[in-house]
Amino acid sequence: MRGYNAVSMVDDGRLTTTLGDVLGPVNTDNLKRANALIESNSTVGKLVLEGF
């Protein structure tokens, strides 16, 4: 796969990410929200909290 980088592979559909949701900055409300989502066993992919 010469000449391909991760960005172009995602754009081409050859590579998929495991990103599920970006919850925003790290704060008490978003941590509680992330914890509730994880405990519900209904999340697919990764949850991201920004600014850590």
PDB file of N, H, CA, C and O in Angstrom:
ATOM      1  N   MET A   1       0.831  -1.183   0.000  1.00  0.00           N
ATOM      2  CA  MET A   1       0.000   0.000   0.000  1.00  0.00           C
ATOM      3  C   MET A   1       0.876   1.247   0.000  1.00  0.00           C
ATOM      4  O   MET A   1       0.666   2.170   0.787  1.00  0.00           O
ATOM      5  N   ARG A   2       1.802   1.258  -0.843  1.00  0.00           N
ATOM      6  H   ARG A   2       1.972   0.508  -1.483  1.00  0.00           H
ATOM      7  CA  ARG A   2       2.674   2.426  -0.950  1.00  0.00           C
ATOM      8  C   ARG A   2       1.896   3.651  -1.362  1.00  0.00           C
ATOM      9  O   ARG A   2       0.972   3.578  -2.172  1.00  0.00           O
ATOM     10  N   GLY A   3       2.283   4.785  -0.790  1.00  0.00           N
ATOM     11  H   GLY A   3       3.034   4.844  -0.131  1.00  0.00           H
ATOM     12  CA  GLY A   3       1.658   6.034  -1.163  1.00  0.00           C
ATOM     13  C   GLY A   3       0.383   6.350  -0.390  1.00  0.00           C
ATOM     14  O   GLY A   3      -0.211   7.410  -0.589  1.00  0.00           O
ATOM     15  N   TYR A   4      -0.046   5.449   0.484  1.00  0.00           N
ATOM     16  H   TYR A   4       0.436   4.588   0.646  1.00  0.00           H
ATOM     17  CA  TYR A   4      -1.245   5.691   1.283  1.00  0.00           C
ATOM     18  C   TYR A   4      -0.851   6.071   2.696  1.00  0.00           C
ATOM     19  O   TYR A   4       0.059   5.484   3.282  1.00  0.00           O
ATOM     20  N   ASN A   5      -1.542   7.055   3.231  1.00  0.00           N
ATOM     21  H   ASN A   5      -2.281   7.532   2.755  1.00  0.00           H
ATOM     22  CA  ASN A   5      -1.390   7.341   4.642  1.00  0.00           C
ATOM     23  C   ASN A   5      -2.733   7.086   5.304  1.00  0.00           C
ATOM     24  O   ASN A   5      -3.723   6.833   4.617  1.00  0.00           O
ATOM     25  N   ALA A   6      -2.780   7.147   6.620  1.00  0.00           N
ATOM     26  H   ALA A   6      -1.976   7.352   7.178  1.00  0.00           H
ATOM     27  CA  ALA A   6      -4.008   6.804   7.340  1.00  0.00           C
ATOM     28  C   ALA A   6      -5.182   7.677   6.923  1.00  0.00           C
ATOM     29  O   ALA A   6      -6.298   7.178   6.777  1.00  0.00           O
ATOM     30  N   VAL A   7      -4.951   8.965   6.730  1.00  0.00           N
ATOM     31  H   VAL A   7      -4.045   9.370   6.849  1.00  0.00           H
ATOM     32  CA  VAL A   7      -6.046   9.871   6.372  1.00  0.00           C
ATOM     33  C   VAL A   7      -6.659   9.489   5.031  1.00  0.00           C
ATOM     34  O   VAL A   7      -7.882   9.420   4.907  1.00  0.00           O
ATOM     35  N   SER A   8      -5.830   9.244   4.035  1.00  0.00           N
ATOM     36  H   SER A   8      -4.836   9.301   4.136  1.00  0.00           H
ATOM     37  CA  SER A   8      -6.374   8.888   2.728  1.00  0.00           C
ATOM     38  C   SER A   8      -7.057   7.522   2.764  1.00  0.00           C
ATOM     39  O   SER A   8      -8.028   7.294   2.042  1.00  0.00           O
ATOM     40  N   MET A   9      -6.554   6.618   3.600  1.00  0.00           N
ATOM     41  H   MET A   9      -5.765   6.804   4.186  1.00  0.00           H
ATOM     42  CA  MET A   9      -7.186   5.303   3.721  1.00  0.00           C
ATOM     43  C   MET A   9      -8.565   5.415   4.377  1.00  0.00           C
ATOM     44  O   MET A   9      -9.490   4.709   3.977  1.00  0.00           O
ATOM     45  N   VAL A  10      -8.715   6.280   5.367  1.00  0.00           N
ATOM     46  H   VAL A  10      -7.963   6.853   5.692  1.00  0.00           H
ATOM     47  CA  VAL A  10     -10.030   6.511   5.978  1.00  0.00           C
ATOM     48  C   VAL A  10     -10.954   7.150   4.956  1.00  0.00           C
ATOM     49  O   VAL A  10     -12.106   6.738   4.814  1.00  0.00           O
ATOM     50  N   ASP A  11     -10.458   8.153   4.243  1.00  0.00           N
ATOM     51  H   ASP A  11      -9.522   8.488   4.357  1.00  0.00           H
ATOM     52  CA  ASP A  11     -11.265   8.826   3.219  1.00  0.00           C
ATOM     53  C   ASP A  11     -11.728   7.864   2.136  1.00  0.00           C
ATOM     54  O   ASP A  11     -12.847   7.982   1.638  1.00  0.00           O
ATOM     55  N   ASP A  12     -10.876   6.911   1.768  1.00  0.00           N
ATOM     56  H   ASP A  12      -9.966   6.815   2.172  1.00  0.00           H
ATOM     57  CA  ASP A  12     -11.207   5.938   0.724  1.00  0.00           C
ATOM     58  C   ASP A  12     -12.072   4.783   1.227  1.00  0.00           C
ATOM     59  O   ASP A  12     -12.539   3.967   0.433  1.00  0.00           O
ATOM     60  N   GLY A  13     -12.287   4.712   2.538  1.00  0.00           N
ATOM     61  H   GLY A  13     -11.908   5.375   3.184  1.00  0.00           H
ATOM     62  CA  GLY A  13     -13.077   3.617   3.104  1.00  0.00           C
ATOM     63  C   GLY A  13     -12.293   2.341   3.294  1.00  0.00           C
ATOM     64  O   GLY A  13     -12.879   1.302   3.599  1.00  0.00           O
ATOM     65  N   ARG A  14     -10.983   2.388   3.120  1.00  0.00           N
ATOM     66  H   ARG A  14     -10.508   3.232   2.872  1.00  0.00           H
ATOM     67  CA  ARG A  14     -10.149   1.197   3.301  1.00  0.00           C
ATOM     68  C   ARG A  14      -9.821   0.946   4.769  1.00  0.00           C
ATOM     69  O   ARG A  14      -9.448  -0.163   5.152  1.00  0.00           O
ATOM     70  N   LEU A  15      -9.963   1.981   5.578  1.00  0.00           N
ATOM     71  H   LEU A  15     -10.266   2.882   5.267  1.00  0.00           H
ATOM     72  CA  LEU A  15      -9.652   1.903   6.995  1.00  0.00           C
ATOM     73  C   LEU A  15     -10.775   2.601   7.744  1.00  0.00           C
ATOM     74  O   LEU A  15     -11.167   3.709   7.379  1.00  0.00           O
ATOM     75  N   THR A  16     -11.291   1.974   8.775  1.00  0.00           N
ATOM     76  H   THR A  16     -10.972   1.074   9.072  1.00  0.00           H
ATOM     77  CA  THR A  16     -12.348   2.596   9.562  1.00  0.00           C
ATOM     78  C   THR A  16     -11.845   2.867  10.967  1.00  0.00           C
ATOM     79  O   THR A  16     -10.990   2.149  11.484  1.00  0.00           O
ATOM     80  N   THR A  17     -12.377   3.895  11.570  1.00  0.00           N
ATOM     81  H   THR A  17     -13.073   4.478  11.150  1.00  0.00           H
ATOM     82  CA  THR A  17     -11.986   4.237  12.934  1.00  0.00           C
ATOM     83  C   THR A  17     -12.912   3.564  13.926  1.00  0.00           C
ATOM     84  O   THR A  17     -13.976   3.063  13.560  1.00  0.00           O
ATOM     85  N   THR A  18     -12.502   3.555  15.181  1.00  0.00           N
ATOM     86  H   THR A  18     -11.638   3.962  15.478  1.00  0.00           H
ATOM     87  CA  THR A  18     -13.334   3.002  16.239  1.00  0.00           C
ATOM     88  C   THR A  18     -13.986   4.109  17.047  1.00  0.00           C
ATOM     89  O   THR A  18     -14.496   3.861  18.139  1.00  0.00           O
ATOM     90  N   LEU A  19     -13.976   5.334  16.518  1.00  0.00           N
ATOM     91  H   LEU A  19     -13.562   5.535  15.631  1.00  0.00           H
ATOM     92  CA  LEU A  19     -14.571   6.462  17.219  1.00  0.00           C
ATOM     93  C   LEU A  19     -16.076   6.305  17.285  1.00  0.00           C
ATOM     94  O   LEU A  19     -16.744   6.139  16.265  1.00  0.00           O
ATOM     95  N   GLY A  20     -16.603   6.361  18.503  1.00  0.00           N
ATOM     96  H   GLY A  20     -16.060   6.496  19.332  1.00  0.00           H
ATOM     97  CA  GLY A  20     -18.043   6.277  18.683  1.00  0.00           C
ATOM     98  C   GLY A  20     -18.665   7.638  18.891  1.00  0.00           C
ATOM     99  O   GLY A  20     -19.656   7.979  18.244  1.00  0.00           O
ATOM    100  N   ASP A  21     -18.082   8.431  19.803  1.00  0.00           N
ATOM    101  H   ASP A  21     -17.277   8.154  20.329  1.00  0.00           H
ATOM    102  CA  ASP A  21     -18.668   9.727  20.124  1.00  0.00           C
ATOM    103  C   ASP A  21     -17.626  10.616  20.787  1.00  0.00           C
ATOM    104  O   ASP A  21     -16.791  10.140  21.557  1.00  0.00           O
ATOM    105  N   VAL A  22     -17.679  11.899  20.487  1.00  0.00           N
ATOM    106  H   VAL A  22     -18.358  12.286  19.862  1.00  0.00           H
ATOM    107  CA  VAL A  22     -16.844  12.899  21.159  1.00  0.00           C
ATOM    108  C   VAL A  22     -17.759  13.629  22.133  1.00  0.00           C
ATOM    109  O   VAL A  22     -18.713  14.289  21.722  1.00  0.00           O
ATOM    110  N   LEU A  23     -17.466  13.509  23.424  1.00  0.00           N
ATOM    111  H   LEU A  23     -16.691  12.973  23.759  1.00  0.00           H
ATOM    112  CA  LEU A  23     -18.354  14.047  24.447  1.00  0.00           C
ATOM    113  C   LEU A  23     -18.014  15.471  24.857  1.00  0.00           C
ATOM    114  O   LEU A  23     -18.761  16.085  25.619  1.00  0.00           O
ATOM    115  N   GLY A  24     -16.905  16.007  24.368  1.00  0.00           N
ATOM    116  H   GLY A  24     -16.298  15.508  23.749  1.00  0.00           H
ATOM    117  CA  GLY A  24     -16.521  17.375  24.706  1.00  0.00           C
ATOM    118  C   GLY A  24     -15.395  17.406  25.712  1.00  0.00           C
ATOM    119  O   GLY A  24     -14.685  16.417  25.892  1.00  0.00           O
ATOM    120  N   PRO A  25     -15.230  18.540  26.367  1.00  0.00           N
ATOM    121  CA  PRO A  25     -14.099  18.692  27.286  1.00  0.00           C
ATOM    122  C   PRO A  25     -14.253  17.842  28.545  1.00  0.00           C
ATOM    123  O   PRO A  25     -15.356  17.444  28.918  1.00  0.00           O
ATOM    124  N   VAL A  26     -13.126  17.579  29.181  1.00  0.00           N
ATOM    125  H   VAL A  26     -12.230  17.902  28.877  1.00  0.00           H
ATOM    126  CA  VAL A  26     -13.129  16.842  30.438  1.00  0.00           C
ATOM    127  C   VAL A  26     -13.710  17.751  31.522  1.00  0.00           C
ATOM    128  O   VAL A  26     -13.123  18.773  31.876  1.00  0.00           O
ATOM    129  N   ASN A  27     -14.850  17.365  32.028  1.00  0.00           N
ATOM    130  H   ASN A  27     -15.327  16.534  31.740  1.00  0.00           H
ATOM    131  CA  ASN A  27     -15.457  18.050  33.168  1.00  0.00           C
ATOM    132  C   ASN A  27     -16.363  17.046  33.875  1.00  0.00           C
ATOM    133  O   ASN A  27     -16.565  15.931  33.394  1.00  0.00           O
ATOM    134  N   THR A  28     -16.896  17.447  35.000  1.00  0.00           N
ATOM    135  H   THR A  28     -16.732  18.352  35.391  1.00  0.00           H
ATOM    136  CA  THR A  28     -17.699  16.525  35.807  1.00  0.00           C
ATOM    137  C   THR A  28     -18.911  15.997  35.051  1.00  0.00           C
ATOM    138  O   THR A  28     -19.186  14.798  35.088  1.00  0.00           O
ATOM    139  N   ASP A  29     -19.627  16.862  34.375  1.00  0.00           N
ATOM    140  H   ASP A  29     -19.403  17.837  34.345  1.00  0.00           H
ATOM    141  CA  ASP A  29     -20.835  16.430  33.657  1.00  0.00           C
ATOM    142  C   ASP A  29     -20.509  15.429  32.552  1.00  0.00           C
ATOM    143  O   ASP A  29     -21.204  14.425  32.399  1.00  0.00           O
ATOM    144  N   ASN A  30     -19.452  15.699  31.778  1.00  0.00           N
ATOM    145  H   ASN A  30     -18.887  16.515  31.902  1.00  0.00           H
ATOM    146  CA  ASN A  30     -19.097  14.792  30.686  1.00  0.00           C
ATOM    147  C   ASN A  30     -18.528  13.474  31.203  1.00  0.00           C
ATOM    148  O   ASN A  30     -18.733  12.431  30.582  1.00  0.00           O
ATOM    149  N   LEU A  31     -17.820  13.506  32.326  1.00  0.00           N
ATOM    150  H   LEU A  31     -17.654  14.353  32.830  1.00  0.00           H
ATOM    151  CA  LEU A  31     -17.338  12.254  32.922  1.00  0.00           C
ATOM    152  C   LEU A  31     -18.508  11.398  33.397  1.00  0.00           C
ATOM    153  O   LEU A  31     -18.502  10.181  33.214  1.00  0.00           O
ATOM    154  N   LYS A  32     -19.499  12.024  34.000  1.00  0.00           N
ATOM    155  H   LYS A  32     -19.503  13.013  34.149  1.00  0.00           H
ATOM    156  CA  LYS A  32     -20.690  11.286  34.429  1.00  0.00           C
ATOM    157  C   LYS A  32     -21.423  10.711  33.224  1.00  0.00           C
ATOM    158  O   LYS A  32     -21.890   9.572  33.255  1.00  0.00           O
ATOM    159  N   ARG A  33     -21.520  11.503  32.170  1.00  0.00           N
ATOM    160  H   ARG A  33     -21.141  12.429  32.146  1.00  0.00           H
ATOM    161  CA  ARG A  33     -22.186  11.048  30.939  1.00  0.00           C
ATOM    162  C   ARG A  33     -21.443   9.864  30.318  1.00  0.00           C
ATOM    163  O   ARG A  33     -22.061   8.880  29.910  1.00  0.00           O
ATOM    164  N   ALA A  34     -20.113   9.966  30.249  1.00  0.00           N
ATOM    165  H   ALA A  34     -19.611  10.765  30.580  1.00  0.00           H
ATOM    166  CA  ALA A  34     -19.307   8.875  29.697  1.00  0.00           C
ATOM    167  C   ALA A  34     -19.463   7.615  30.540  1.00  0.00           C
ATOM    168  O   ALA A  34     -19.621   6.521  29.997  1.00  0.00           O
ATOM    169  N   ASN A  35     -19.421   7.760  31.848  1.00  0.00           N
ATOM    170  H   ASN A  35     -19.293   8.648  32.288  1.00  0.00           H
ATOM    171  CA  ASN A  35     -19.569   6.615  32.741  1.00  0.00           C
ATOM    172  C   ASN A  35     -20.932   5.950  32.567  1.00  0.00           C
ATOM    173  O   ASN A  35     -21.027   4.723  32.535  1.00  0.00           O
ATOM    174  N   ALA A  36     -21.985   6.757  32.454  1.00  0.00           N
ATOM    175  H   ALA A  36     -21.908   7.754  32.480  1.00  0.00           H
ATOM    176  CA  ALA A  36     -23.329   6.202  32.255  1.00  0.00           C
ATOM    177  C   ALA A  36     -23.420   5.447  30.933  1.00  0.00           C
ATOM    178  O   ALA A  36     -24.030   4.380  30.870  1.00  0.00           O
ATOM    179  N   LEU A  37     -22.821   5.989  29.883  1.00  0.00           N
ATOM    180  H   LEU A  37     -22.325   6.856  29.934  1.00  0.00           H
ATOM    181  CA  LEU A  37     -22.844   5.310  28.583  1.00  0.00           C
ATOM    182  C   LEU A  37     -22.110   3.978  28.633  1.00  0.00           C
ATOM    183  O   LEU A  37     -22.578   2.981  28.085  1.00  0.00           O
ATOM    184  N   ILE A  38     -20.963   3.967  29.290  1.00  0.00           N
ATOM    185  H   ILE A  38     -20.583   4.777  29.736  1.00  0.00           H
ATOM    186  CA  ILE A  38     -20.183   2.728  29.389  1.00  0.00           C
ATOM    187  C   ILE A  38     -20.928   1.690  30.222  1.00  0.00           C
ATOM    188  O   ILE A  38     -20.983   0.516  29.855  1.00  0.00           O
ATOM    189  N   GLU A  39     -21.502   2.124  31.346  1.00  0.00           N
ATOM    190  H   GLU A  39     -21.458   3.077  31.644  1.00  0.00           H
ATOM    191  CA  GLU A  39     -22.236   1.186  32.202  1.00  0.00           C
ATOM    192  C   GLU A  39     -23.497   0.652  31.542  1.00  0.00           C
ATOM    193  O   GLU A  39     -23.977  -0.417  31.919  1.00  0.00           O
ATOM    194  N   SER A  40     -24.044   1.366  30.571  1.00  0.00           N
ATOM    195  H   SER A  40     -23.654   2.234  30.265  1.00  0.00           H
ATOM    196  CA  SER A  40     -25.263   0.915  29.892  1.00  0.00           C
ATOM    197  C   SER A  40     -24.988  -0.225  28.912  1.00  0.00           C
ATOM    198  O   SER A  40     -25.921  -0.863  28.423  1.00  0.00           O
ATOM    199  N   ASN A  41     -23.714  -0.481  28.625  1.00  0.00           N
ATOM    200  H   ASN A  41     -22.956   0.038  29.021  1.00  0.00           H
ATOM    201  CA  ASN A  41     -23.320  -1.527  27.667  1.00  0.00           C
ATOM    202  C   ASN A  41     -23.926  -1.314  26.285  1.00  0.00           C
ATOM    203  O   ASN A  41     -24.133  -2.274  25.543  1.00  0.00           O
ATOM    204  N   SER A  42     -24.211  -0.063  25.937  1.00  0.00           N
ATOM    205  H   SER A  42     -24.042   0.717  26.540  1.00  0.00           H
ATOM    206  CA  SER A  42     -24.799   0.203  24.625  1.00  0.00           C
ATOM    207  C   SER A  42     -23.852   0.985  23.709  1.00  0.00           C
ATOM    208  O   SER A  42     -24.222   1.329  22.587  1.00  0.00           O
ATOM    209  N   THR A  43     -22.647   1.265  24.177  1.00  0.00           N
ATOM    210  H   THR A  43     -22.346   0.986  25.089  1.00  0.00           H
ATOM    211  CA  THR A  43     -21.707   2.021  23.348  1.00  0.00           C
ATOM    212  C   THR A  43     -21.034   1.113  22.330  1.00  0.00           C
ATOM    213  O   THR A  43     -20.759  -0.056  22.598  1.00  0.00           O
ATOM    214  N   VAL A  44     -20.779   1.669  21.175  1.00  0.00           N
ATOM    215  H   VAL A  44     -21.003   2.619  20.957  1.00  0.00           H
ATOM    216  CA  VAL A  44     -20.021   0.980  20.135  1.00  0.00           C
ATOM    217  C   VAL A  44     -18.891   1.911  19.755  1.00  0.00           C
ATOM    218  O   VAL A  44     -19.134   3.046  19.343  1.00  0.00           O
ATOM    219  N   GLY A  45     -17.669   1.452  19.886  1.00  0.00           N
ATOM    220  H   GLY A  45     -17.472   0.531  20.221  1.00  0.00           H
ATOM    221  CA  GLY A  45     -16.512   2.288  19.579  1.00  0.00           C
ATOM    222  C   GLY A  45     -16.017   3.032  20.804  1.00  0.00           C
ATOM    223  O   GLY A  45     -16.435   2.772  21.932  1.00  0.00           O
ATOM    224  N   LYS A  46     -15.128   3.952  20.549  1.00  0.00           N
ATOM    225  H   LYS A  46     -14.788   4.162  19.632  1.00  0.00           H
ATOM    226  CA  LYS A  46     -14.481   4.700  21.619  1.00  0.00           C
ATOM    227  C   LYS A  46     -15.268   5.962  21.971  1.00  0.00           C
ATOM    228  O   LYS A  46     -15.913   6.569  21.115  1.00  0.00           O
ATOM    229  N   LEU A  47     -15.202   6.338  23.238  1.00  0.00           N
ATOM    230  H   LEU A  47     -14.679   5.845  23.933  1.00  0.00           H
ATOM    231  CA  LEU A  47     -15.727   7.622  23.688  1.00  0.00           C
ATOM    232  C   LEU A  47     -14.530   8.533  23.917  1.00  0.00           C
ATOM    233  O   LEU A  47     -13.524   8.109  24.486  1.00  0.00           O
ATOM    234  N   VAL A  48     -14.634   9.771  23.480  1.00  0.00           N
ATOM    235  H   VAL A  48     -15.451  10.116  23.018  1.00  0.00           H
ATOM    236  CA  VAL A  48     -13.517  10.710  23.593  1.00  0.00           C
ATOM    237  C   VAL A  48     -13.916  11.890  24.447  1.00  0.00           C
ATOM    238  O   VAL A  48     -14.967  12.497  24.241  1.00  0.00           O
ATOM    239  N   LEU A  49     -13.055  12.214  25.423  1.00  0.00           N
ATOM    240  H   LEU A  49     -12.201  11.721  25.591  1.00  0.00           H
ATOM    241  CA  LEU A  49     -13.167  13.442  26.194  1.00  0.00           C
ATOM    242  C   LEU A  49     -11.960  14.289  25.806  1.00  0.00           C
ATOM    243  O   LEU A  49     -10.823  13.824  25.882  1.00  0.00           O
ATOM    244  N   GLU A  50     -12.201  15.513  25.396  1.00  0.00           N
ATOM    245  H   GLU A  50     -13.125  15.891  25.335  1.00  0.00           H
ATOM    246  CA  GLU A  50     -11.127  16.370  24.870  1.00  0.00           C
ATOM    247  C   GLU A  50     -10.423  17.149  25.969  1.00  0.00           C
ATOM    248  O   GLU A  50     -10.982  17.384  27.040  1.00  0.00           O
ATOM    249  N   GLY A  51      -9.195  17.545  25.688  1.00  0.00           N
ATOM    250  H   GLY A  51      -8.741  17.355  24.817  1.00  0.00           H
ATOM    251  CA  GLY A  51      -8.454  18.417  26.576  1.00  0.00           C
ATOM    252  C   GLY A  51      -7.869  17.745  27.787  1.00  0.00           C
ATOM    253  O   GLY A  51      -7.614  18.408  28.793  1.00  0.00           O
ATOM    254  N   PHE A  52      -7.648  16.452  27.725  1.00  0.00           N
ATOM    255  H   PHE A  52      -7.855  15.914  26.908  1.00  0.00           H
ATOM    256  CA  PHE A  52      -7.119  15.712  28.869  1.00  0.00           C
ATOM    257  C   PHE A  52      -5.643  15.934  28.988  1.00  0.00           C
ATOM    258  O   PHE A  52      -5.009  15.393  29.894  1.00  0.00           O
TER     259      PHE A  52
END
